[in-house]
Amino acid sequence: MSTRWYPLYQRGNPQLRVFLPNFWMKLVQPCANQQPNLVQFHCSMEMTKHDIKNYLEKIYNVPVIDVKTRIALGKFRKDIGKGYVVKDDDIKFAYVTLPKTMKFEFPDIFEKKKGDTEDDMKSLDEAKKSFKSFIQRNKDRPDIPSWFSI
């Protein structure tokens, strides 16, 4: 599973060995409404369904019922500067089904506080007023750039 090289064990010099997998998984917020016990991941292209199941069960102690995978083809696009065709990397999606008793909710990292919205609205109003005054000052000088003001 791992292609990393580790120093050989020597009898007189015991070493602490930590074996890390070469695989990675990234939790992704689902784009459509899904069942509460279904979790979506981006994962390494080399991972199989069995690798994904073992990865979650052994490292994170998450009970897994079923794993379904699909590979999304990367987009083809034209490079702006050179003009040749560039293909984005393919992405492997893993849909992991948890037991019916478990429910997964995607974590809300940026929680809004109740007082923040009032402060945001005040700063937005101030920005609108200052922009209107800037437009009024430079209304009569269309030839002069906006950064050149008196």
PyMOL commands that place a pseudoatom at each C-alpha (Angstrom):
pseudoatom trace, name=CA, resn=MET, resi=1, chain=A, elem=C, hetatm=0, pos=[0.000, 0.000, 0.000]
pseudoatom trace, name=CA, resn=SER, resi=2, chain=A, elem=C, hetatm=0, pos=[2.845, 2.378, 0.651]
pseudoatom trace, name=CA, resn=THR, resi=3, chain=A, elem=C, hetatm=0, pos=[5.799, 2.983, -1.632]
pseudoatom trace, name=CA, resn=ARG, resi=4, chain=A, elem=C, hetatm=0, pos=[7.896, 4.898, 0.864]
pseudoatom trace, name=CA, resn=TRP, resi=5, chain=A, elem=C, hetatm=0, pos=[11.306, 3.554, 1.873]
pseudoatom trace, name=CA, resn=TYR, resi=6, chain=A, elem=C, hetatm=0, pos=[12.036, 3.091, 5.555]
pseudoatom trace, name=CA, resn=PRO, resi=7, chain=A, elem=C, hetatm=0, pos=[15.386, 2.350, 7.163]
pseudoatom trace, name=CA, resn=LEU, resi=8, chain=A, elem=C, hetatm=0, pos=[15.903, -1.283, 8.061]
pseudoatom trace, name=CA, resn=TYR, resi=9, chain=A, elem=C, hetatm=0, pos=[15.428, -2.326, 11.644]
pseudoatom trace, name=CA, resn=GLN, resi=10, chain=A, elem=C, hetatm=0, pos=[18.697, -2.908, 13.479]
pseudoatom trace, name=CA, resn=ARG, resi=11, chain=A, elem=C, hetatm=0, pos=[18.806, -4.925, 16.670]
pseudoatom trace, name=CA, resn=GLY, resi=12, chain=A, elem=C, hetatm=0, pos=[20.899, -2.508, 18.757]
pseudoatom trace, name=CA, resn=ASN, resi=13, chain=A, elem=C, hetatm=0, pos=[19.127, 0.645, 17.632]
pseudoatom trace, name=CA, resn=PRO, resi=14, chain=A, elem=C, hetatm=0, pos=[15.347, 0.222, 17.889]
pseudoatom trace, name=CA, resn=GLN, resi=15, chain=A, elem=C, hetatm=0, pos=[13.424, 2.859, 15.967]
pseudoatom trace, name=CA, resn=LEU, resi=16, chain=A, elem=C, hetatm=0, pos=[9.880, 4.138, 16.130]
pseudoatom trace, name=CA, resn=ARG, resi=17, chain=A, elem=C, hetatm=0, pos=[8.227, 3.428, 12.780]
pseudoatom trace, name=CA, resn=VAL, resi=18, chain=A, elem=C, hetatm=0, pos=[5.116, 5.139, 11.570]
pseudoatom trace, name=CA, resn=PHE, resi=19, chain=A, elem=C, hetatm=0, pos=[3.683, 3.826, 8.313]
pseudoatom trace, name=CA, resn=LEU, resi=20, chain=A, elem=C, hetatm=0, pos=[1.570, 6.390, 6.485]
pseudoatom trace, name=CA, resn=PRO, resi=21, chain=A, elem=C, hetatm=0, pos=[-0.502, 5.637, 3.406]
pseudoatom trace, name=CA, resn=ASN, resi=22, chain=A, elem=C, hetatm=0, pos=[0.182, 7.403, 0.118]
pseudoatom trace, name=CA, resn=PHE, resi=23, chain=A, elem=C, hetatm=0, pos=[-3.549, 7.935, -0.291]
pseudoatom trace, name=CA, resn=TRP, resi=24, chain=A, elem=C, hetatm=0, pos=[-5.559, 11.048, 0.515]
pseudoatom trace, name=CA, resn=MET, resi=25, chain=A, elem=C, hetatm=0, pos=[-9.249, 11.815, 0.886]
pseudoatom trace, name=CA, resn=LYS, resi=26, chain=A, elem=C, hetatm=0, pos=[-11.020, 15.167, 1.005]
pseudoatom trace, name=CA, resn=LEU, resi=27, chain=A, elem=C, hetatm=0, pos=[-14.509, 15.667, 2.418]
pseudoatom trace, name=CA, resn=VAL, resi=28, chain=A, elem=C, hetatm=0, pos=[-16.694, 17.529, -0.084]
pseudoatom trace, name=CA, resn=GLN, resi=29, chain=A, elem=C, hetatm=0, pos=[-19.961, 19.338, 0.425]
pseudoatom trace, name=CA, resn=PRO, resi=30, chain=A, elem=C, hetatm=0, pos=[-22.599, 17.650, -1.742]
pseudoatom trace, name=CA, resn=CYS, resi=31, chain=A, elem=C, hetatm=0, pos=[-24.109, 19.764, -4.522]
pseudoatom trace, name=CA, resn=ALA, resi=32, chain=A, elem=C, hetatm=0, pos=[-27.577, 18.195, -4.288]
pseudoatom trace, name=CA, resn=ASN, resi=33, chain=A, elem=C, hetatm=0, pos=[-29.687, 17.046, -1.360]
pseudoatom trace, name=CA, resn=GLN, resi=34, chain=A, elem=C, hetatm=0, pos=[-28.559, 13.595, -0.338]
pseudoatom trace, name=CA, resn=GLN, resi=35, chain=A, elem=C, hetatm=0, pos=[-29.576, 11.063, 2.251]
pseudoatom trace, name=CA, resn=PRO, resi=36, chain=A, elem=C, hetatm=0, pos=[-28.394, 11.944, 5.766]
pseudoatom trace, name=CA, resn=ASN, resi=37, chain=A, elem=C, hetatm=0, pos=[-26.205, 8.836, 5.973]
pseudoatom trace, name=CA, resn=LEU, resi=38, chain=A, elem=C, hetatm=0, pos=[-24.358, 9.441, 2.668]
pseudoatom trace, name=CA, resn=VAL, resi=39, chain=A, elem=C, hetatm=0, pos=[-20.978, 11.228, 2.652]
pseudoatom trace, name=CA, resn=GLN, resi=40, chain=A, elem=C, hetatm=0, pos=[-19.121, 12.470, -0.420]
pseudoatom trace, name=CA, resn=PHE, resi=41, chain=A, elem=C, hetatm=0, pos=[-15.309, 12.536, -0.807]
pseudoatom trace, name=CA, resn=HIS, resi=42, chain=A, elem=C, hetatm=0, pos=[-12.681, 13.413, -3.409]
pseudoatom trace, name=CA, resn=CYS, resi=43, chain=A, elem=C, hetatm=0, pos=[-10.016, 10.748, -3.250]
pseudoatom trace, name=CA, resn=SER, resi=44, chain=A, elem=C, hetatm=0, pos=[-6.796, 9.616, -4.825]
pseudoatom trace, name=CA, resn=MET, resi=45, chain=A, elem=C, hetatm=0, pos=[-7.183, 8.048, -8.277]
pseudoatom trace, name=CA, resn=GLU, resi=46, chain=A, elem=C, hetatm=0, pos=[-5.276, 4.943, -7.169]
pseudoatom trace, name=CA, resn=MET, resi=47, chain=A, elem=C, hetatm=0, pos=[-7.754, 4.109, -4.389]
pseudoatom trace, name=CA, resn=THR, resi=48, chain=A, elem=C, hetatm=0, pos=[-10.206, 1.260, -4.870]
pseudoatom trace, name=CA, resn=LYS, resi=49, chain=A, elem=C, hetatm=0, pos=[-13.490, 0.747, -3.040]
pseudoatom trace, name=CA, resn=HIS, resi=50, chain=A, elem=C, hetatm=0, pos=[-11.780, -1.625, -0.607]
pseudoatom trace, name=CA, resn=ASP, resi=51, chain=A, elem=C, hetatm=0, pos=[-8.987, 0.892, 0.046]
pseudoatom trace, name=CA, resn=ILE, resi=52, chain=A, elem=C, hetatm=0, pos=[-11.533, 3.618, 0.814]
pseudoatom trace, name=CA, resn=LYS, resi=53, chain=A, elem=C, hetatm=0, pos=[-13.456, 1.380, 3.191]
pseudoatom trace, name=CA, resn=ASN, resi=54, chain=A, elem=C, hetatm=0, pos=[-10.278, 0.254, 5.001]
pseudoatom trace, name=CA, resn=TYR, resi=55, chain=A, elem=C, hetatm=0, pos=[-8.949, 3.830, 5.124]
pseudoatom trace, name=CA, resn=LEU, resi=56, chain=A, elem=C, hetatm=0, pos=[-12.063, 5.136, 6.892]
pseudoatom trace, name=CA, resn=GLU, resi=57, chain=A, elem=C, hetatm=0, pos=[-12.489, 2.156, 9.186]
pseudoatom trace, name=CA, resn=LYS, resi=58, chain=A, elem=C, hetatm=0, pos=[-8.868, 1.705, 10.283]
pseudoatom trace, name=CA, resn=ILE, resi=59, chain=A, elem=C, hetatm=0, pos=[-7.686, 5.324, 10.524]
pseudoatom trace, name=CA, resn=TYR, resi=60, chain=A, elem=C, hetatm=0, pos=[-10.870, 7.214, 11.509]
pseudoatom trace, name=CA, resn=ASN, resi=61, chain=A, elem=C, hetatm=0, pos=[-12.933, 4.384, 13.086]
pseudoatom trace, name=CA, resn=VAL, resi=62, chain=A, elem=C, hetatm=0, pos=[-15.951, 5.170, 10.896]
pseudoatom trace, name=CA, resn=PRO, resi=63, chain=A, elem=C, hetatm=0, pos=[-18.292, 2.239, 10.242]
pseudoatom trace, name=CA, resn=VAL, resi=64, chain=A, elem=C, hetatm=0, pos=[-18.845, 1.942, 6.475]
pseudoatom trace, name=CA, resn=ILE, resi=65, chain=A, elem=C, hetatm=0, pos=[-21.706, -0.007, 4.892]
pseudoatom trace, name=CA, resn=ASP, resi=66, chain=A, elem=C, hetatm=0, pos=[-21.073, 0.593, 1.186]
pseudoatom trace, name=CA, resn=VAL, resi=67, chain=A, elem=C, hetatm=0, pos=[-18.735, 2.569, -1.096]
pseudoatom trace, name=CA, resn=LYS, resi=68, chain=A, elem=C, hetatm=0, pos=[-19.536, 3.711, -4.625]
pseudoatom trace, name=CA, resn=THR, resi=69, chain=A, elem=C, hetatm=0, pos=[-17.007, 5.518, -6.801]
pseudoatom trace, name=CA, resn=ARG, resi=70, chain=A, elem=C, hetatm=0, pos=[-17.068, 7.453, -10.040]
pseudoatom trace, name=CA, resn=ILE, resi=71, chain=A, elem=C, hetatm=0, pos=[-14.452, 9.300, -12.057]
pseudoatom trace, name=CA, resn=ALA, resi=72, chain=A, elem=C, hetatm=0, pos=[-15.328, 12.773, -13.336]
pseudoatom trace, name=CA, resn=LEU, resi=73, chain=A, elem=C, hetatm=0, pos=[-13.503, 13.733, -16.506]
pseudoatom trace, name=CA, resn=GLY, resi=74, chain=A, elem=C, hetatm=0, pos=[-11.476, 16.942, -16.308]
pseudoatom trace, name=CA, resn=LYS, resi=75, chain=A, elem=C, hetatm=0, pos=[-12.525, 19.866, -18.503]
pseudoatom trace, name=CA, resn=PHE, resi=76, chain=A, elem=C, hetatm=0, pos=[-10.815, 20.662, -21.784]
pseudoatom trace, name=CA, resn=ARG, resi=77, chain=A, elem=C, hetatm=0, pos=[-10.116, 24.353, -22.223]
pseudoatom trace, name=CA, resn=LYS, resi=78, chain=A, elem=C, hetatm=0, pos=[-8.046, 26.598, -24.430]
pseudoatom trace, name=CA, resn=ASP, resi=79, chain=A, elem=C, hetatm=0, pos=[-5.039, 28.280, -22.812]
pseudoatom trace, name=CA, resn=ILE, resi=80, chain=A, elem=C, hetatm=0, pos=[-5.466, 32.054, -22.915]
pseudoatom trace, name=CA, resn=GLY, resi=81, chain=A, elem=C, hetatm=0, pos=[-1.868, 33.051, -23.572]
pseudoatom trace, name=CA, resn=LYS, resi=82, chain=A, elem=C, hetatm=0, pos=[-0.508, 30.279, -25.788]
pseudoatom trace, name=CA, resn=GLY, resi=83, chain=A, elem=C, hetatm=0, pos=[-3.688, 29.076, -27.490]
pseudoatom trace, name=CA, resn=TYR, resi=84, chain=A, elem=C, hetatm=0, pos=[-3.186, 25.328, -27.066]
pseudoatom trace, name=CA, resn=VAL, resi=85, chain=A, elem=C, hetatm=0, pos=[-5.662, 22.922, -25.455]
pseudoatom trace, name=CA, resn=VAL, resi=86, chain=A, elem=C, hetatm=0, pos=[-5.236, 22.116, -21.750]
pseudoatom trace, name=CA, resn=LYS, resi=87, chain=A, elem=C, hetatm=0, pos=[-7.013, 19.325, -19.857]
pseudoatom trace, name=CA, resn=ASP, resi=88, chain=A, elem=C, hetatm=0, pos=[-7.730, 19.611, -16.145]
pseudoatom trace, name=CA, resn=ASP, resi=89, chain=A, elem=C, hetatm=0, pos=[-7.036, 16.625, -13.903]
pseudoatom trace, name=CA, resn=ASP, resi=90, chain=A, elem=C, hetatm=0, pos=[-9.674, 13.932, -13.515]
pseudoatom trace, name=CA, resn=ILE, resi=91, chain=A, elem=C, hetatm=0, pos=[-11.376, 13.678, -10.118]
pseudoatom trace, name=CA, resn=LYS, resi=92, chain=A, elem=C, hetatm=0, pos=[-12.449, 10.480, -8.381]
pseudoatom trace, name=CA, resn=PHE, resi=93, chain=A, elem=C, hetatm=0, pos=[-15.564, 10.810, -6.228]
pseudoatom trace, name=CA, resn=ALA, resi=94, chain=A, elem=C, hetatm=0, pos=[-16.351, 8.346, -3.445]
pseudoatom trace, name=CA, resn=TYR, resi=95, chain=A, elem=C, hetatm=0, pos=[-19.870, 8.079, -2.045]
pseudoatom trace, name=CA, resn=VAL, resi=96, chain=A, elem=C, hetatm=0, pos=[-19.733, 6.388, 1.349]
pseudoatom trace, name=CA, resn=THR, resi=97, chain=A, elem=C, hetatm=0, pos=[-22.881, 4.998, 2.944]
pseudoatom trace, name=CA, resn=LEU, resi=98, chain=A, elem=C, hetatm=0, pos=[-22.939, 4.974, 6.747]
pseudoatom trace, name=CA, resn=PRO, resi=99, chain=A, elem=C, hetatm=0, pos=[-25.283, 2.902, 8.939]
pseudoatom trace, name=CA, resn=LYS, resi=100, chain=A, elem=C, hetatm=0, pos=[-28.918, 4.089, 9.099]
pseudoatom trace, name=CA, resn=THR, resi=101, chain=A, elem=C, hetatm=0, pos=[-28.493, 5.148, 12.723]
pseudoatom trace, name=CA, resn=MET, resi=102, chain=A, elem=C, hetatm=0, pos=[-25.699, 7.599, 11.843]
pseudoatom trace, name=CA, resn=LYS, resi=103, chain=A, elem=C, hetatm=0, pos=[-26.475, 10.981, 10.302]
pseudoatom trace, name=CA, resn=PHE, resi=104, chain=A, elem=C, hetatm=0, pos=[-23.804, 13.180, 8.781]
pseudoatom trace, name=CA, resn=GLU, resi=105, chain=A, elem=C, hetatm=0, pos=[-24.162, 16.942, 8.489]
pseudoatom trace, name=CA, resn=PHE, resi=106, chain=A, elem=C, hetatm=0, pos=[-21.502, 18.936, 6.687]
pseudoatom trace, name=CA, resn=PRO, resi=107, chain=A, elem=C, hetatm=0, pos=[-19.842, 21.187, 9.299]
pseudoatom trace, name=CA, resn=ASP, resi=108, chain=A, elem=C, hetatm=0, pos=[-20.529, 24.920, 9.148]
pseudoatom trace, name=CA, resn=ILE, resi=109, chain=A, elem=C, hetatm=0, pos=[-17.025, 26.321, 9.582]
pseudoatom trace, name=CA, resn=PHE, resi=110, chain=A, elem=C, hetatm=0, pos=[-17.915, 29.994, 9.277]
pseudoatom trace, name=CA, resn=GLU, resi=111, chain=A, elem=C, hetatm=0, pos=[-20.750, 30.468, 11.712]
pseudoatom trace, name=CA, resn=LYS, resi=112, chain=A, elem=C, hetatm=0, pos=[-22.438, 33.869, 11.596]
pseudoatom trace, name=CA, resn=LYS, resi=113, chain=A, elem=C, hetatm=0, pos=[-23.050, 35.654, 14.839]
pseudoatom trace, name=CA, resn=LYS, resi=114, chain=A, elem=C, hetatm=0, pos=[-26.298, 37.570, 15.292]
pseudoatom trace, name=CA, resn=GLY, resi=115, chain=A, elem=C, hetatm=0, pos=[-24.537, 40.909, 15.916]
pseudoatom trace, name=CA, resn=ASP, resi=116, chain=A, elem=C, hetatm=0, pos=[-22.337, 40.596, 12.838]
pseudoatom trace, name=CA, resn=THR, resi=117, chain=A, elem=C, hetatm=0, pos=[-25.138, 41.230, 10.352]
pseudoatom trace, name=CA, resn=GLU, resi=118, chain=A, elem=C, hetatm=0, pos=[-25.954, 44.619, 11.886]
pseudoatom trace, name=CA, resn=ASP, resi=119, chain=A, elem=C, hetatm=0, pos=[-22.307, 45.679, 11.765]
pseudoatom trace, name=CA, resn=ASP, resi=120, chain=A, elem=C, hetatm=0, pos=[-22.038, 44.456, 8.183]
pseudoatom trace, name=CA, resn=MET, resi=121, chain=A, elem=C, hetatm=0, pos=[-25.088, 46.463, 7.135]
pseudoatom trace, name=CA, resn=LYS, resi=122, chain=A, elem=C, hetatm=0, pos=[-23.719, 49.634, 8.774]
pseudoatom trace, name=CA, resn=SER, resi=123, chain=A, elem=C, hetatm=0, pos=[-20.356, 49.301, 7.016]
pseudoatom trace, name=CA, resn=LEU, resi=124, chain=A, elem=C, hetatm=0, pos=[-22.132, 48.587, 3.709]
pseudoatom trace, name=CA, resn=ASP, resi=125, chain=A, elem=C, hetatm=0, pos=[-24.242, 51.747, 4.067]
pseudoatom trace, name=CA, resn=GLU, resi=126, chain=A, elem=C, hetatm=0, pos=[-21.129, 53.807, 4.822]
pseudoatom trace, name=CA, resn=ALA, resi=127, chain=A, elem=C, hetatm=0, pos=[-19.377, 52.398, 1.748]
pseudoatom trace, name=CA, resn=LYS, resi=128, chain=A, elem=C, hetatm=0, pos=[-22.392, 53.233, -0.434]
pseudoatom trace, name=CA, resn=LYS, resi=129, chain=A, elem=C, hetatm=0, pos=[-22.456, 56.822, 0.857]
pseudoatom trace, name=CA, resn=SER, resi=130, chain=A, elem=C, hetatm=0, pos=[-18.744, 57.334, 0.262]
pseudoatom trace, name=CA, resn=PHE, resi=131, chain=A, elem=C, hetatm=0, pos=[-19.029, 55.901, -3.269]
pseudoatom trace, name=CA, resn=LYS, resi=132, chain=A, elem=C, hetatm=0, pos=[-21.942, 58.221, -4.089]
pseudoatom trace, name=CA, resn=SER, resi=133, chain=A, elem=C, hetatm=0, pos=[-19.974, 61.230, -2.881]
pseudoatom trace, name=CA, resn=PHE, resi=134, chain=A, elem=C, hetatm=0, pos=[-16.986, 60.093, -4.980]
pseudoatom trace, name=CA, resn=ILE, resi=135, chain=A, elem=C, hetatm=0, pos=[-19.195, 59.853, -8.075]
pseudoatom trace, name=CA, resn=GLN, resi=136, chain=A, elem=C, hetatm=0, pos=[-20.666, 63.314, -7.407]
pseudoatom trace, name=CA, resn=ARG, resi=137, chain=A, elem=C, hetatm=0, pos=[-17.191, 64.875, -7.084]
pseudoatom trace, name=CA, resn=ASN, resi=138, chain=A, elem=C, hetatm=0, pos=[-15.918, 63.392, -10.356]
pseudoatom trace, name=CA, resn=LYS, resi=139, chain=A, elem=C, hetatm=0, pos=[-19.125, 63.734, -12.374]
pseudoatom trace, name=CA, resn=ASP, resi=140, chain=A, elem=C, hetatm=0, pos=[-17.929, 66.816, -14.280]
pseudoatom trace, name=CA, resn=ARG, resi=141, chain=A, elem=C, hetatm=0, pos=[-14.502, 65.343, -15.237]
pseudoatom trace, name=CA, resn=PRO, resi=142, chain=A, elem=C, hetatm=0, pos=[-15.054, 62.283, -17.451]
pseudoatom trace, name=CA, resn=ASP, resi=143, chain=A, elem=C, hetatm=0, pos=[-11.577, 62.481, -19.094]
pseudoatom trace, name=CA, resn=ILE, resi=144, chain=A, elem=C, hetatm=0, pos=[-9.579, 62.295, -15.878]
pseudoatom trace, name=CA, resn=PRO, resi=145, chain=A, elem=C, hetatm=0, pos=[-8.921, 58.872, -14.310]
pseudoatom trace, name=CA, resn=SER, resi=146, chain=A, elem=C, hetatm=0, pos=[-10.731, 58.123, -11.057]
pseudoatom trace, name=CA, resn=TRP, resi=147, chain=A, elem=C, hetatm=0, pos=[-7.503, 57.698, -9.061]
pseudoatom trace, name=CA, resn=PHE, resi=148, chain=A, elem=C, hetatm=0, pos=[-6.507, 61.295, -9.915]
pseudoatom trace, name=CA, resn=SER, resi=149, chain=A, elem=C, hetatm=0, pos=[-8.771, 63.342, -7.669]
pseudoatom trace, name=CA, resn=ILE, resi=150, chain=A, elem=C, hetatm=0, pos=[-8.402, 66.631, -5.882]
for i in range(1, 150): cmd.bond("trace and resi %d" % i, "trace and resi %d" % (i + 1))
show_as sticks, trace
zoom trace
